[in-house]
Amino acid sequence: MAKKTVRVFLLSRRVALAVGAVLAAAAIFGAVHIPAAVSAAGTARQLPIYSVERPSEEGEKFCAISFDAAWGNEDTQMLLDILARYDVKATFFLVGDWVDKYPESVKALGDAGMEVMNHSNHHDHFNRLTADEIVADVTACNDKVKAITGIAPTLIRCPYGEYDDHVISAIRSMGMEPIQWDVEQPEMT
């Protein structure tokens, strides 16, 4: 049997510490940057529409106004009167329970040329529901709005502004687009 020669490298303490520091730095760099590279290779997070670029004439500015209707209808006619006075159209996101309680207000919104869209059927937390439950909820509200206005909603504002990838996917599977606000006005008093 042949003898094997074993070589031993002796490093000074300074060199050993330097090698250890380089290995530690490489390990930290890898731990920090590899998850980012892995997630960047995955699918991007789905987001609702926050704003839309619109071509305009020189200096012309646009603002989209929307309202959520989930509780009372005390301000509905006042809002319609103000919007009509300034020839402004707005989008109203309605909860199905509100549609059930105030069908005359839903009709007034549609008759005034406002966009009447979906804000869920019962104002549940969508990110706690399954995709099938979301689709059923949205469909129920769409059916109620269409029965009164003759037009099925194509947009939805998720209750509480809550969404995640599964919520957005469920909504888009219906051919609808989720809308989110980008400026919030405090409640009127």
Secondary structure, 3 states (H helix, E strand, C coil): CCCCCCCCCCCCHHHHHHHHHHHHHHHHHHHHHHHHHHHHHCCCCCCCECCCCCCCCCCCCCCCCEEEECCCCCCHHHHHHHHHHCCCCCEEEECHHHHHHCHHHHHHHHHCCCEEEECCCCCCCHHHCCHHHHHHHHHHHHHHHHHHHCCCCCEECCHHHCCCHHHHHHHHCCCCEEECCCCCCCCCC
